[in-house]
Amino acid sequence: MGIDICPPFFTSTYMKNTLRMAVLTAITLASSLAMADSGSKGSSKDAVADPLLAVPDILFVRPVGLAGSALGFAAFVVTSPFTAMAECVDESWDTLVVTPGEWTFVRSLGDFGD
């Protein structure tokens, strides 16, 4: 009969779903870290440059790099008519798409050099 002062995001179902999503995200990120060595081109020492920096890299830096790649691609699409007029599409593609993509997907885990 009274007014419910508890916000809807404090309900038991919402909290359980949030916890499930957090656990699944952690498992997904941890499994990608565990499989990082399976597809490396060089020796197994090249897959993880610094083991202490590998976990923060996969949890924080790679998602930021993925967002940067998406934003770079969007910026390329928006600016491509202008770069086409200036005849420098290849340079803008390399700067806006390839560089963030290499930083996110090609770089060894924990390698922040260069």
C-alpha positions as CSV (number, residue, x, y, z in Angstrom):
1,M,0.0,0.0,0.0
2,G,2.9,2.4,0.7
3,I,5.3,3.9,-1.8
4,D,8.2,1.7,-2.8
5,I,11.3,3.8,-2.3
6,C,13.7,1.2,-3.6
7,P,14.8,1.9,-7.1
8,P,14.2,-0.8,-9.7
9,F,17.9,-1.5,-10.2
10,F,18.3,-2.7,-6.6
11,T,15.9,-5.6,-7.2
12,S,17.2,-9.1,-6.7
13,T,16.7,-10.1,-10.3
14,Y,18.5,-7.1,-11.7
15,M,21.5,-7.7,-9.3
16,K,21.7,-11.4,-10.3
17,N,21.7,-10.5,-14.0
18,T,24.4,-7.9,-13.5
19,L,26.5,-10.3,-11.6
20,R,26.1,-13.0,-14.3
21,M,27.1,-10.5,-17.0
22,A,30.2,-9.5,-15.0
23,V,31.2,-13.1,-14.5
24,L,30.7,-13.9,-18.1
25,T,32.7,-10.9,-19.2
26,A,35.5,-11.8,-16.9
27,I,35.6,-15.4,-18.2
28,T,35.6,-14.2,-21.8
29,L,38.5,-11.8,-21.2
30,A,40.4,-14.4,-19.2
31,S,40.0,-17.0,-21.9
32,S,41.2,-14.7,-24.5
33,L,44.3,-14.0,-22.3
34,A,44.8,-17.7,-21.9
35,M,44.6,-18.3,-25.7
36,A,46.8,-15.4,-26.6
37,D,49.8,-17.6,-27.2
38,S,48.0,-20.1,-29.5
39,G,48.1,-18.0,-32.7
40,S,51.3,-16.1,-32.3
41,K,53.6,-15.8,-35.4
42,G,56.8,-15.7,-33.4
43,S,58.1,-17.7,-30.5
44,S,56.0,-18.2,-27.4
45,K,58.1,-15.5,-25.7
46,D,56.7,-12.9,-28.2
47,A,53.0,-13.5,-27.3
48,V,53.2,-11.8,-23.9
49,A,55.8,-9.1,-23.7
50,D,55.4,-8.3,-20.0
51,P,53.3,-10.8,-18.0
52,L,52.6,-8.1,-15.3
53,L,51.1,-5.8,-17.9
54,A,49.2,-8.4,-19.8
55,V,46.1,-8.5,-17.5
56,P,45.6,-4.7,-17.4
57,D,46.2,-4.6,-21.1
58,I,43.5,-7.1,-21.9
59,L,41.0,-5.7,-19.3
60,F,41.4,-2.0,-20.0
61,V,43.7,-1.0,-22.9
62,R,42.4,-3.4,-25.5
63,P,38.7,-2.3,-25.1
64,V,39.8,1.3,-25.3
65,G,41.8,0.4,-28.5
66,L,38.7,-1.3,-29.9
67,A,36.6,1.8,-29.3
68,G,39.4,3.8,-30.9
69,S,39.3,1.6,-33.9
70,A,35.6,2.0,-34.3
71,L,35.9,5.8,-33.9
72,G,38.7,5.9,-36.3
73,F,36.7,4.0,-38.9
74,A,33.7,6.3,-38.4
75,A,36.0,9.3,-38.8
76,F,37.4,7.8,-42.0
77,V,33.9,7.4,-43.4
78,V,33.0,11.0,-42.5
79,T,36.2,12.5,-43.9
80,S,36.7,10.2,-46.9
81,P,35.0,12.6,-49.4
82,F,37.4,15.4,-48.4
83,T,40.5,13.1,-48.4
84,A,39.4,11.8,-51.8
85,M,39.4,15.4,-53.1
86,A,42.9,15.9,-51.6
87,E,44.0,12.5,-53.0
88,C,45.2,11.3,-49.7
89,V,42.7,8.5,-48.9
90,D,45.5,5.9,-48.3
91,E,47.2,8.1,-45.7
92,S,44.0,8.8,-43.8
93,W,43.1,5.1,-43.9
94,D,46.5,4.2,-42.4
95,T,46.2,6.9,-39.8
96,L,42.6,6.5,-38.8
97,V,42.0,2.7,-39.2
98,V,45.2,0.7,-39.6
99,T,47.2,2.3,-36.7
100,P,44.5,1.8,-34.0
101,G,43.7,-1.7,-35.4
102,E,47.3,-2.7,-35.2
103,W,47.5,-1.3,-31.6
104,T,44.4,-3.3,-30.7
105,F,44.8,-6.6,-32.5
106,V,48.4,-7.1,-33.6
107,R,50.5,-5.8,-30.7
108,S,51.8,-8.4,-28.1
109,L,50.1,-8.4,-24.8
110,G,51.7,-6.0,-22.3
111,D,53.9,-4.4,-25.0
112,F,53.5,-0.6,-24.7
113,G,56.8,0.3,-26.3
114,D,57.2,2.4,-29.5
